[in-house]
Amino acid sequence: LQSRVCEVYHLAAVYDLGMRRELGMLVNVKGTQQVLEFAKGCAHLRCFHYVSTCYVSGRAVGDFSEEDLELTPRQTFNNHYEETKFLAEMEVAKWRAAGLPCTVYRPSIVVGDSVSGETQKY
């Protein structure tokens, strides 16, 4: 499979504002690390697309860019979802710095059905 893949899209995450931290670390952080490992092995990779969230900013005030990921010691979050997506995005940033072609998307909300607009969560 890796010999044929040229684009990887990683959108999987646990989106539950009340989740246990351990679950978020397992799915959102470790899962991202595993998909990055897969992408690294793709000989013809053009881009690793990572869907994060605008809420990686946590409680930061003002604009928040990729350079602000380095705020880790001072960064605070409203829940474990924000924190684990932040940590996962930091993993993506490390791989990008090491040469993996990556694009990060930070939507504020992703809606459901393209016809009805229905979604299970907001």
N, C-alpha and C positions, 0 to 999 in steps of 0.2 A: 504493500500500500504506500509506504513512504517513498518509493521510487517513482510513483505516479502523482503525488500530491504537490501542488504548487501554491495553494492558498489554504490557510488554516483559519477558521473562524471559531473563537471560543466565547460562547455566550452563557454557558452553564454556570449556575450558582444557586445557593440556597438564599432565597429572598424571604426572610421571615424576621421582622424587626425584634421579635422576642426569642429568637433561637439561642441555644446554648453556645458559648464561645467555642467549645470543642468541636461541635458540628460545623460551624463556620470555618474553623481552621482546617478541618479535614476536607470539606468540599470546596470552599472558595479559595483557600491558599494552596493546600497540597494538590488539589485537582488542577489548579492553574500550573503548578510546577510540572505535573505529569504531562499536561498538554504541551507545555513549552519543550519538554524533553522529546516528545514526539516530533514537534515542529523542527527541532534541531537536526533530527535525523532525516528530514526531507531534502533530498539532494537538489531538487529544483524549486525550493521554496522562494516565492516572490515576496510574500508578506504573511505575517502572523497578525490577524485582526483580533483585538481583545476588546470586548464590551465590558466596560467598568461601570461607574456611576458618577454623577456629579457630586454625590454625597461622600466621595473619598475626602472631600474637604473637611468633613466632620464639623467641628465648631470654629474652624478658621474664619476670620472676618476678611472681607474684600476678595479681590481676584485670587484665584488658586490655579497655578499652572504646573507643568511637569517638574519644574525646578523646586516647587514647594513640597514635593514628596520627601525631601530631606528634613522636614520638620519633625520627624518621628518622635524624638524625645519630648517635644512640646505639644504634639498633636493630641487632641482629645476628641472623643466621638460620642455620639448620642446612643449608639447601640453596637452590638457585635457585627451586624451586617456592614455598617460603614467601616468599622475597623478591619474586618477581614477582607473586604474589597480593596481597601487602602493597601494592606499588606500584599495582596495578590498583585496589585498594580505596581508595587515596588519590585516584585519579582520580574514582571515584564520589563520594567525600566532597566534592571540589571542585565537582562538578556539583550535588550536593545543596545546597551552600552558595550556589550561584548560582540556586537556585530549582527545579531539576528534582526532581520527587517521586520519592524513592528509598527502597527498603527493602533492607537488607543482611542476608543469612543467613550464619551461620558454623558450618556443621555440622562435626563432628569426623570423620565418615566417612559416605560415601554407599554404601549396599549395592545390590546388583544386583537380579535378578529377584524380582518380588513374590511368586511362588509358591515357587520353589526357594531363593531367597536367594543364588544363585550370582553371583559377580562375578569379573572378571578380575584385579583388583588390590585390595590392602589398603594 
